[in-house]
Amino acid sequence: MQMDRHASGQAVGGGGGTLKESESEELARLRREKAELVKEHAREKAAWEKERAELEDERDVLKRSVVLWVKEAMGR
């Protein structure tokens, strides 16, 4: 498992120093923002998938309706 150098407190770029408090706070803020964006994306994806399923159901109903209408129109 690869260790996150940010989580270990090491500076990026191989400097080997620790992050300043303000940098640590910013890193924590950015991680919170990323986590919230990931959650938001998951919610949006679920909503799109639900809408897609509903539209596919509507399409199937319309297809069946057209088939019945054509059969009736042809006198079968």
C-alpha positions in Angstrom: 0.0 0.0 0.0 1.4 3.4 -1.0 1.6 5.9 1.8 0.2 9.4 1.2 3.2 11.8 1.7 0.8 14.6 2.6 -0.8 12.5 5.3 2.6 11.8 6.8 3.4 15.5 7.1 6.2 15.5 4.6 6.5 18.4 2.2 5.8 17.8 -1.5 8.8 17.9 -3.7 11.1 15.8 -1.6 12.0 18.7 0.8 11.7 16.3 3.7 10.3 19.1 6.0 7.0 19.2 7.8 4.0 21.2 6.7 3.4 24.6 8.4 0.2 24.8 10.4 -1.4 27.0 7.7 -0.5 24.5 5.1 -1.8 21.6 7.1 -5.1 23.5 7.6 -5.4 24.2 3.9 -4.7 20.6 3.1 -7.4 19.5 5.5 -9.8 22.0 4.0 -9.0 20.8 0.5 -9.6 17.2 1.5 -13.0 18.1 3.1 -13.9 20.0 -0.1 -12.9 17.0 -2.2 -14.9 14.6 -0.1 -18.0 16.9 -0.4 -17.5 17.0 -4.2 -17.3 13.2 -4.4 -20.6 13.0 -2.4 -22.3 15.5 -4.6 -21.1 13.7 -7.7 -22.5 10.4 -6.4 -25.9 12.1 -5.6 -26.0 13.6 -9.1 -25.0 10.3 -10.7 -27.8 8.5 -8.8 -30.4 11.1 -9.9 -29.3 10.7 -13.5 -29.4 7.0 -13.3 -32.9 7.1 -11.9 -34.1 9.5 -14.6 -32.5 7.3 -17.3 -34.4 4.2 -15.9 -37.7 6.2 -15.9 -37.1 7.3 -19.5 -36.3 3.8 -20.6 -39.5 2.5 -19.0 -41.5 5.2 -20.8 -39.8 4.3 -24.1 -40.7 0.6 -23.6 -44.4 1.5 -22.9 -44.5 3.7 -26.0 -43.0 1.0 -28.2 -45.6 -1.5 -27.0 -48.4 1.0 -27.6 -47.2 1.6 -31.1 -47.1 -2.1 -31.8 -50.7 -2.5 -30.6 -51.9 0.5 -32.5 -50.3 -0.8 -35.8 -51.8 -4.3 -35.3 -55.2 -2.7 -34.7 -54.9 -0.4 -37.7 -54.0 -3.4 -39.9 -57.0 -5.3 -38.7 -55.2 -8.1 -36.9 
